[in-house]
Amino acid sequence: MGEKMEEYQIWTLWSSNRIADGLNFVATVLLIWLAIRVAAATRASDETNLFGKLVSSAFGLAVLGGTFMQWTNAVTNWIVTARSLDALEDKSETAQGFIDFVGTTVPTNTPTTGAMILLAIVAIIILGNIWLPKK
């Protein structure tokens, strides 16, 4: 324990985590689609009451919260990998290029700016479908 990893081990862990990140991304896209469908069904139903709107809203917001967390984990994978590579005394040009590309070795508590904008737009779509008056 406490031994430093070699560069190839860091790359192997990063690659394995990218697979998990990809699977999580597919899952979050499906959940976002489902949340939008639930919101649209809530809007379309003439029988939806306040409780139904609240449950639909809670589901949509829970999906977005989980997505925010999963996408943050994906970003953190890149940053932690850059940090691990940066800690190596002897690193390849590829490793240095990766560190420079990532741009930080300090883990973040948010996904990328583009992802946050997308999630905000999806939140507007979900809540707008549920709560905005029908014309």
C-alpha positions in Angstrom: 0.0 0.0 0.0 1.0 3.6 -0.6 3.1 2.7 -3.6 2.7 4.9 -6.6 1.1 3.5 -9.7 2.9 3.3 -13.0 1.6 5.2 -15.9 0.1 2.3 -17.8 -1.9 1.4 -14.6 -3.3 4.9 -14.5 -4.3 4.7 -18.2 -5.9 1.3 -17.6 -8.0 2.7 -14.7 -9.0 5.7 -16.7 -10.1 3.5 -19.6 -12.1 1.3 -17.3 -13.8 4.3 -15.7 -14.6 5.7 -19.2 -16.6 2.5 -19.9 -18.6 3.0 -16.7 -19.1 6.7 -17.6 -20.4 5.8 -21.1 -22.9 3.3 -19.6 -24.0 6.0 -17.0 -24.4 8.5 -19.8 -26.7 6.1 -21.8 -28.7 5.5 -18.6 -29.1 9.2 -17.9 -30.2 10.0 -21.4 -32.9 7.3 -21.1 -34.0 8.6 -17.8 -34.1 12.2 -19.1 -36.3 10.9 -22.0 -38.6 9.1 -19.6 -38.9 12.2 -17.4 -39.8 14.3 -20.4 -42.4 11.7 -21.4 -43.9 11.7 -17.9 -44.1 15.5 -18.0 -45.8 15.4 -21.4 -48.2 12.7 -20.2 -49.0 14.7 -17.1 -49.7 17.7 -19.3 -51.8 15.8 -21.8 -54.1 14.2 -19.1 -57.2 16.0 -18.2 -57.3 14.0 -15.0 -54.0 15.1 -13.6 -54.4 16.8 -10.2 -51.9 18.7 -8.0 -50.5 15.5 -6.5 -49.8 14.1 -9.9 -48.0 17.3 -10.9 -45.9 17.2 -7.8 -44.9 13.6 -8.2 -44.1 14.2 -11.9 -42.0 17.2 -11.0 -40.2 15.3 -8.2 -39.4 12.5 -10.6 -38.0 14.9 -13.2 -35.9 16.8 -10.7 -34.6 13.5 -9.2 -33.6 12.4 -12.7 -31.8 15.7 -13.2 -30.1 15.5 -9.8 -28.9 12.0 -10.5 -27.7 13.0 -14.0 -25.8 16.0 -12.5 -24.1 13.6 -10.1 -23.2 11.1 -12.8 -21.9 13.7 -15.2 -19.8 15.3 -12.4 -18.3 11.8 -11.7 -17.4 11.6 -15.4 -15.6 14.9 -15.3 -13.9 14.0 -12.0 -12.5 10.8 -13.7 -10.6 13.0 -16.1 -9.3 15.3 -13.4 -8.3 12.5 -11.0 -6.5 10.8 -13.9 -4.6 14.1 -14.7 -3.7 14.4 -11.0 -2.4 10.9 -10.8 -0.4 11.4 -14.0 0.9 14.7 -12.7 2.2 12.9 -9.5 4.5 10.7 -11.6 8.1 11.7 -11.6 8.7 10.2 -15.1 5.8 10.7 -17.4 5.3 10.4 -21.2 4.6 13.3 -23.5 1.1 11.8 -23.9 0.6 12.0 -20.1 1.8 15.6 -20.1 -0.5 16.4 -23.0 -3.4 14.9 -21.2 -2.7 17.0 -18.0 -2.5 20.1 -20.2 -5.7 19.3 -22.0 -7.6 18.6 -18.7 -6.2 21.9 -17.4 -6.7 21.2 -13.7 -5.8 18.6 -11.1 -8.4 19.9 -8.6 -11.6 17.8 -8.5 -14.8 19.7 -9.2 -18.3 19.5 -7.8 -20.0 20.1 -11.1 -20.2 18.7 -14.6 -19.0 20.8 -17.5 -20.6 24.2 -18.2 -22.3 22.8 -21.3 -23.8 19.9 -19.4 -25.2 22.3 -16.7 -26.8 24.4 -19.5 -28.3 21.3 -21.0 -29.7 20.2 -17.7 -31.2 23.6 -17.0 -32.9 23.5 -20.4 -34.2 20.0 -19.7 -35.5 21.2 -16.3 -37.4 24.0 -18.1 -38.9 21.5 -20.6 -40.0 19.2 -17.8 -41.4 21.8 -15.4 -42.8 23.8 -18.3 -44.8 20.8 -19.6 -46.1 20.2 -16.1 -46.9 23.6 -14.8 -47.4 26.1 -17.6 -51.0 26.7 -18.5 -52.5 25.0 -21.5 -53.7 27.4 -24.2 
